[in-house]
């Protein structure tokens, strides 16, 4: 079983406006629908689990019904208070549905609407081979480290630095085991599934991303997204 978990619980406060950013339209389609469609259209994905805040469950289901016609299962569930809690909720849902064992789960930010089939396929293959992977692109800018936020402490070799994107993909059962063996106070400080693997000193493979696989965060990202649609989609 290959499950795609589209994580859409954020409020999008940095974007401003009445609706969270995942529900804004680009190219006459809500951002979240573009993300869901990418996984629905993948022949390697069996089920799509969309995790949203409780107040937007019905609205999300209505958007899916309006924009997506498919025989593939799309299930909307309630997310948690944090990203980690949301991820944990997805895994517990899979366990309750008896689809956790021997499964791969791809976790994806709903506000990255330009995921492609190549990235999905390579995530699945890497997760099967290594147990965990993260979609990344090489850093093109010099990165500075500052221990106090005021002065530069060090400059890492740019060839060793990568920008993380999503999906992040995992052996679903192994990820659940690792989460349940992470102290709660530590788990709440970890930002995602790859952080959980790293905390337990488990390897996380790198899958090459795309420069256009952007995360929509600020108002100016909407214009950039519109240009990406024109140029690539």
VENCORHU-V344185 format. One record per backbone hydrogen bond with DSSP energy under -1.0 kcal/mol. NH is the residue of the N-H (numbers start at 1). CO is the residue of the C=O. E is the energy in kcal/mol with one decimal. If there is no record, write none. Layout:
NH:CO:E / NH:CO:E
This chain:
3:104:-3.0 / 4:47:-2.6 / 5:106:-3.9 / 6:49:-2.5 / 7:108:-2.9 / 8:51:-3.1 / 15:12:-1.3 / 16:12:-1.0 / 23:20:-2.0 / 24:21:-1.3 / 26:29:-2.7 / 31:24:-2.8 / 32:22:-2.8 / 34:30:-1.7 / 35:31:-1.8 / 36:32:-2.5 / 37:33:-2.8 / 38:34:-1.5 / 40:36:-2.3 / 41:37:-2.7 / 45:42:-1.1 / 46:2:-2.5 / 47:2:-1.4 / 48:73:-2.5 / 49:4:-3.3 / 50:75:-3.2 / 51:6:-2.5 / 52:77:-2.4 / 56:53:-1.9 / 57:54:-1.2 / 60:56:-2.5 / 61:57:-2.3 / 62:58:-2.2 / 63:59:-2.1 / 64:60:-2.4 / 65:61:-2.2 / 66:62:-1.9 / 67:63:-2.3 / 68:64:-2.5 / 75:48:-2.7 / 77:50:-2.9 / 79:52:-3.2 / 86:82:-2.3 / 87:83:-2.6 / 88:84:-2.6 / 89:85:-2.3 / 90:86:-1.9 / 91:87:-2.0 / 92:88:-2.4 / 93:89:-2.2 / 94:90:-2.4 / 95:91:-2.3 / 96:92:-2.4 / 97:93:-1.7 / 98:95:-1.4 / 99:94:-2.9 / 103:100:-1.7 / 104:1:-2.4 / 105:170:-2.2 / 106:3:-2.8 / 107:168:-3.7 / 108:5:-2.8 / 110:7:-2.4 / 112:109:-1.8 / 120:116:-2.0 / 121:117:-2.8 / 122:118:-2.4 / 123:119:-2.2 / 124:120:-2.2 / 125:121:-2.3 / 126:122:-2.4 / 127:123:-2.6 / 128:124:-2.0 / 129:125:-1.9 / 130:126:-3.2 / 131:127:-1.5 / 133:169:-2.0 / 134:205:-2.3 / 135:167:-1.8 / 136:207:-2.9 / 137:163:-2.0 / 139:161:-2.2 / 145:154:-3.0 / 153:145:-4.0 / 154:145:-1.6 / 160:157:-2.3 / 161:158:-1.5 / 163:137:-3.3 / 165:135:-3.3 / 168:107:-2.3 / 169:133:-2.1 / 170:105:-2.1 / 171:131:-2.3 / 172:103:-2.2 / 175:171:-2.4 / 176:172:-2.1 / 177:173:-2.1 / 178:174:-2.5 / 179:175:-2.6 / 180:176:-2.4 / 182:179:-1.7 / 187:183:-3.0 / 188:184:-2.1 / 189:186:-1.7 / 196:192:-1.3 / 197:193:-2.1 / 198:194:-2.6 / 199:195:-2.4 / 200:196:-1.5 / 201:198:-1.9 / 202:197:-2.9 / 205:132:-2.4 / 207:134:-2.3 / 209:136:-3.2 / 213:210:-1.6 / 214:212:-2.3 / 216:111:-2.8 / 221:218:-1.9 / 222:219:-1.4 / 224:220:-1.6 / 225:221:-2.5 / 226:222:-2.2 / 227:223:-1.9 / 228:224:-2.0 / 229:225:-2.2 / 230:226:-1.7 / 231:227:-2.2 / 232:228:-2.8 / 233:229:-1.5
